[in-house]
Amino acid sequence: MSEAVPTKLLLVDDEPSLREPLADYLSRQGFAVSQAEDAAKARARLIEDTPDLVLLDIMMPGEDGLSLCRHLTEAKDIPVIFLTARGEATDRIVGLEIGADDYVVKPFEPRELVARIRSVLRRSQRAAPTPEEDALYLFESWKLDPLKRRLTDPEGTVVPISSAEFRLLVAFLTHPRQVLDRDRLLDMVQGREAHLFDRAVDNQVSRLRRKIEADSRDPRLIQTVWGGGYRFAADVRRLAQDRS
């Protein structure tokens, strides 16, 4: 029987006094950990190998963690947990709205971080889809391929979409014309253990509107229901596809 392949983590932090002991601890927990001291070295590591999850500091010399996070979630679709000294709610929201999966404030208990890592990995892992789950979502001449996580506009152009935006869009497409309040969206999109804020949902909706609405200031597809939440105001069809 072959041994299980360890989960690969990329730890990006410019403080050796934190990065190196944390890498040692995570290695003892069974993770395969690689390290990078800045975004440039992290990008080089990503060319060599793709991690299962990235632990990312926000404040670093050169390219900051927010910029790198956008690249990871939109181009690579890799889960991200921010490790940062910034603890204000507004800073957490900024990180979460660009696609981060969780946020841990320094100093933190390593055991809590391990629990967060495993929680994010559970949410990001998807079982092999059934033929029905594998079907395309069709709405207003748009297409969403749930297996490839590929969003295509009516002209056939692929529109980049982050992991968080994908999950939010699927929540709307599986509940068309239903009012979804913020609490329900939090449960459907991230899970309560992500410690998100209501405002983060609003920001994610705004980002998704900029992707799929003709005029995001006058949204027609994702409508705001005052005092209630949001409603996806379009018909949605599912179309089976042959992947053989």
N, C-alpha and C positions, 0 to 999 in steps of 0.2 A: 504494500500500500504506500503510495507516494505521500510525502509530507505536505501539509498545507503551506501554500505560499504566503509569507508574511505580508501584511499590509505595508505599503510603501508611503512614507511621509517625507515631505520636503519642509524643513524648518528654515525660515528666512528671518534673520534678526542680526542687526549690526553690533549687538552687545555680546562679546564672547563669554562674559561672566554669566550670562543667562543661557545663551544658546548651547554651549558645550555641556554643562551639567544636565540641561533638559534633554538634550539628544541622548546622553548616557542613560537617563532614567527611562525614556521612551523605548530605548533599545532593550532594556531589561524587562519591559512590559511586552516584548514580543514583536515590536514594530521594526521595520527596516528603515532607518532614518538617514537621510542625506541632509547636508547643511549648505547654506549660502549666506554670506554676510551682507549682500545687497541685491537689488533687483537685477542688475546686469548678470551677476553670477547665477542667480536663480533662473534667468532665461537660458543661460548656457546649460544648466542642469536639465532643464525641460527638454532641450534638444537631445540630450543623451538618453533620457528615460522619462516616462510619464508617471508621476506619483498618484496614489489614490486620494491623497488629501494634502493640502498645503497649510502650514501654520505660518502666519504672515504678520510681521510687525508693520505698523503704519508709518511711523516716523523713522526714515532711514536717509542717509546721504544719497544724493542723486535722485533717481526715480523713486517716488514714495510708494507705500504699500497700496494705496487706493488705485493708482494707475495700474500697478501690476495685477491687482485683483480684477479689474475690468478685463484685462487680457486673459486671465485664467478662467473666468466664468463665461465670457463670450466666445473666445476663440478655442479654448481647451475644454470647457465644461468640467472643470476640476473643482470639487468642494473646497471651500476656504474657511478657516477660522482665524480671525484677527487676534493677535496678541499685542496689547498696547497699554500704555499708561493712561491713555485718554479714557476717562470714565463718564463724561457727561452724556446725557441722553441724546443730544443732537449729534454728537460724534458717532455714537452707536448707530443711529439711524442712517447717517451718511454711509457707513460701511455696509449696513444691511441692504440699503436701497440699491447699491451698485452690484449686489449679487452675493455678498458674503453669507455663509450659512450660519455662523455663530460668532460670538464676540466675547473674549475673555480679558479682563482687566488685570494688569500687573499691579502688585504681586498676586499670584494665584496659587492655589493648592494643586500640585501636579496630579493628584488622584482625581480631582474634579476635571482637569483638562482631559485626562484619559477617558472619563465618562462622556465628556462632550464630544470627543473624537469618535467614540463608538456610536454615539447617538446620531451624529451627522452621517457617518458611514451607513448606518441602517437606513436612514431616509434616502440616501443617494443610490443605494443598491436596488436594482429593479430585477424582478424575476422575468424569465423569458415570457414575452407577451403571448396571449392566445390570439388566434386569428382575428377575433373581434377587437381586442385591444390594439392589435397591430394596424387596424384600419386607419385610413386617412381621415382627419377632420376637415370638412369643407364648410366654409362660411363666407358669404359675400365675395365669391371668386378667390378667396384665400385658401391655402392648404397648409395643414400642419401634419407632418409625419412624426408620430410619437416615438417610434423606435430610433430614428436618426435625429430626432429633436430638430427637425428642419422646417422652418417657416418660409412659405413662398407667397409672394404677393400676386395680385391679379395679372401682372405682366410677366410672371414666371421668374422674377428675381428673388434669390434667397436673401432673406432679411435676418441678420445676426440677432440672436436672442439668448439672453443669459439663462442660467439654470433656474434662477428664481422667477424670471419672466415666463419661462416655459411652464413651470408648475402653476403659476397664477393663471396663465391662459388655459391650461388644461382644466383647471377648476371651473372656469367660466364656460368652456365648451362642453363640459359634461353636465352642466346645470344651466342650459340656455333659458332665458326669459324668467329665471328665478331670482328673487332678491337674496343676495348673500351678504350677511352683515360681517363686520370686521372680525368678530370672534370666530365665526365659522371659517372665514378665509384663512385666518391664522392657523386653525387646526388642519385645514385641508392642504395648505401650501407648505408650512414649515413644521407644524407640531408645537405644542405648548412648551416643550423643553427648550425651544430656541430662544425664549425670553425676548420675543419681539414686542414692538410697540404698535399701537393702532396707527400712528402717524407713518410708520414704515410701510404699512399696507397701502396707505394713500400715495406714498411716493412711488411704490412699485406700480400701482395702477397708472399713475401719471407717465411713467417710463413706457409702460406697455401701450398706452394710448398714442404716444409719439411714434410707436412702431406701426400700428395698424389703423389708426384713424386718419381720414383725409384732412381733418382739422382738429388737432388735439384740444384746442380751446373751446370747440363746440362738438364734443364727442357724440357720435351717433350709435356706435357699437357698445361701448362700455358706459352705461348711463349711471349717474349718481342718483341714489334714492335718498333724499334728505331724511336724516334720522334713522335710516334703515341699512344703508350700505351701498352695494352696487348690483346692477343687473346687466347681463349680456343680452342685448336687444336685437338678436339676429337668429335666424333659423340655422341649425347645425345638422349636417348630414355626415354619416360614416360611409366610407367607400373601401371595401376590401381590396387589397393589392397583392399581386403575385410576386414573392421575393425569391422564387426558385431560380 
